[in-house]
């Protein structure tokens, strides 16, 4: 498969893409399936990372690598306006249904909106904007999960202390304050960039036969 040199994406993605086209029922199903997969990956990585107070803030570094591969697949398979927003909206709904703390679903929905604006600016064809869109998407989701801890939201902290213990939460709170918060955010950015770059490479080699 040849690549479009200007856009940096596979040529077939460019031919079938463009934000001027409306999503079909098949497109909605595709986005829905992979949105659930993206959400599940983050939950699994977050749960494993959460075994350690220091590990939980690092879920962004690890989780958004496979997440980036899924993201690139979505925007290449469904390069139409609304795909990234759909990813964010479905993820936000899942977080809401499972009882994620107050601001989390809102941050996830915001991630879908911001990511959609950025990726749409390149008509789903500009790989640099796809990367930028996913970085912002990832950072908003990651910060959504960190915000109750970073801002010591009373209801969340009281419940978390009962579940995880004072020492665990004290260590975790220390990890998401000041410079450390910025460092973990930078790690999340690295994970998101690595994921999109890996996704582009894997897509070109292995996914071309299933692009329609």
C-alpha positions in Angstrom: 0.0 0.0 0.0 1.4 3.4 -1.0 1.4 6.3 1.4 0.3 9.8 0.7 3.6 11.8 1.4 1.9 15.0 2.4 -0.6 13.5 4.8 1.6 10.7 6.1 -1.3 8.3 6.1 -2.0 5.2 3.9 -3.2 6.2 0.4 -6.4 4.2 0.7 -7.3 6.0 3.9 -7.0 9.3 2.0 -9.2 8.0 -0.9 -11.9 6.7 1.4 -11.6 9.6 3.9 -12.7 13.1 4.3 -14.8 14.9 6.8 -17.4 15.7 4.2 -18.7 12.2 4.2 -21.4 11.1 6.7 -20.9 8.0 8.9 -22.8 4.9 7.9 -24.4 2.3 10.2 -21.3 0.2 9.7 -19.1 3.1 10.7 -21.0 3.6 13.9 -20.7 -0.1 14.7 -17.0 0.0 14.0 -16.4 3.1 16.2 -18.5 1.5 18.9 -16.6 -1.7 19.0 -13.2 -0.1 19.1 -14.3 2.5 21.5 -15.2 -0.3 23.9 -11.9 -1.9 23.3 -10.0 1.3 23.9 -11.9 1.8 27.1 -11.3 -1.7 28.2 -7.6 -1.4 27.6 -7.3 1.7 29.8 -9.4 0.0 32.6 -7.1 -3.1 32.5 -3.9 -1.1 32.5 -5.3 1.3 35.2 -6.3 -1.6 37.4 -2.9 -3.3 37.2 -1.2 0.1 37.7 -3.5 0.8 40.6 -1.9 -2.1 42.6 0.8 0.5 43.4 0.2 4.1 44.4 3.1 5.2 42.1 2.0 2.9 39.3 -1.5 4.3 38.9 -0.5 7.7 37.5 1.7 5.9 35.0 -1.3 4.2 33.4 -1.2 6.9 30.8 2.4 6.0 29.7 1.4 2.4 29.3 -2.3 2.4 28.4 -2.2 5.0 25.6 0.3 2.9 23.6 -2.2 0.2 22.7 -4.8 3.0 22.9 -3.0 4.9 20.2 -2.9 1.9 17.9 -6.7 1.6 18.3 -7.1 5.3 17.7 -5.1 5.3 14.5 -7.1 2.3 13.3 -10.4 4.1 14.0 -9.5 7.3 12.2 -8.1 5.3 9.3 -11.0 2.8 9.1 -13.6 5.6 9.6 -12.0 8.8 8.4 -15.2 10.8 8.8 -16.4 13.6 10.9 -17.7 12.3 14.2 -15.6 9.2 14.6 -13.3 10.7 17.3 -16.2 12.3 19.1 -18.0 9.0 19.0 -15.0 7.3 20.6 -15.0 9.9 23.4 -18.8 9.8 23.9 -19.0 6.1 24.1 -16.1 6.0 26.5 -17.7 8.7 28.6 -21.0 6.8 28.7 -19.2 3.6 29.9 -17.4 5.5 32.6 -20.7 7.0 33.7 -22.5 3.6 33.8 -19.8 2.0 35.9 -20.0 4.8 38.4 -16.7 6.6 37.6 -16.3 9.6 40.0 -18.1 12.8 39.0 -15.7 14.7 36.7 -14.2 11.7 35.0 -17.0 11.1 32.4 -17.0 14.9 31.7 -13.3 14.9 31.0 -13.6 11.8 28.7 -16.4 13.5 26.8 -14.4 16.7 26.5 -11.5 14.5 25.2 -13.8 13.4 22.4 -14.8 16.9 21.5 -11.2 18.3 21.5 -9.8 15.3 19.7 -12.5 15.6 17.1 -11.8 19.3 16.5 -8.1 18.7 16.0 -8.3 15.7 13.8 -11.1 17.2 11.7 -9.0 20.3 11.1 -6.8 18.0 9.0 -9.9 16.3 7.4 -8.7 13.0 9.1 -5.8 13.0 6.6 -3.0 14.8 8.4 -1.0 12.4 10.5 0.6 15.2 12.6 -2.9 16.4 13.6 -4.0 12.8 14.3 -1.1 12.6 16.7 -1.8 16.0 18.2 -5.5 15.1 18.5 -4.7 11.8 20.3 -2.2 13.5 22.7 -4.9 16.0 23.8 -7.5 13.2 23.9 -5.2 11.1 26.1 -4.2 14.0 28.4 -7.8 15.0 29.1 -8.7 11.4 30.0 -5.7 10.9 32.1 -6.2 14.2 34.0 -9.9 13.4 34.4 -8.8 10.3 36.5 -6.2 12.3 38.3 -8.3 15.4 39.1 -10.2 14.1 42.1 -6.9 13.2 43.7 -5.0 16.3 42.6 -7.7 18.6 43.9 -8.4 16.4 47.0 -12.2 16.2 46.3 -13.6 15.4 49.7 -16.2 12.8 48.7 -13.8 10.9 46.5 -10.9 11.0 49.0 -13.1 9.8 51.9 -14.3 6.9 49.9 -10.8 6.1 48.5 -9.2 6.1 51.9 -11.7 3.5 53.1 -11.0 1.3 50.1 -7.2 1.7 49.8 -6.0 3.0 53.1 -4.4 6.2 54.3 -0.8 5.4 53.3 -1.8 4.4 49.8 -3.8 7.6 49.2 -1.2 9.8 50.8 1.4 8.5 48.4 -0.9 8.7 45.4 -1.8 12.3 46.3 1.8 13.2 46.6 2.4 11.8 43.1 -0.2 14.0 41.4 0.8 17.4 42.9 3.0 20.1 41.5 6.0 19.0 39.4 5.2 15.4 39.7 1.8 15.9 38.1 3.5 17.5 35.2 6.1 14.7 35.0 3.3 12.0 34.9 1.5 14.2 32.3 4.6 14.3 30.2 4.8 10.5 30.5 1.3 10.2 29.2 2.2 12.4 26.2 5.1 10.0 25.4 2.7 7.0 25.6 0.2 8.7 23.3 2.8 9.7 20.7 4.4 6.3 20.8 1.0 4.6 20.4 0.0 6.6 17.3 3.4 6.1 15.7 3.3 2.4 16.4 -0.3 2.3 15.2 0.6 3.9 11.9 3.4 1.4 11.4 1.3 -1.6 12.3 -1.5 -0.4 10.2 0.6 -0.1 7.1 2.0 -3.6 7.5 -0.8 -5.7 8.9 -4.2 -3.8 8.7 -4.3 -2.9 5.0 -6.3 -6.1 4.1 -9.2 -5.1 6.3 -9.5 -1.5 5.3 -12.6 -1.0 3.3 
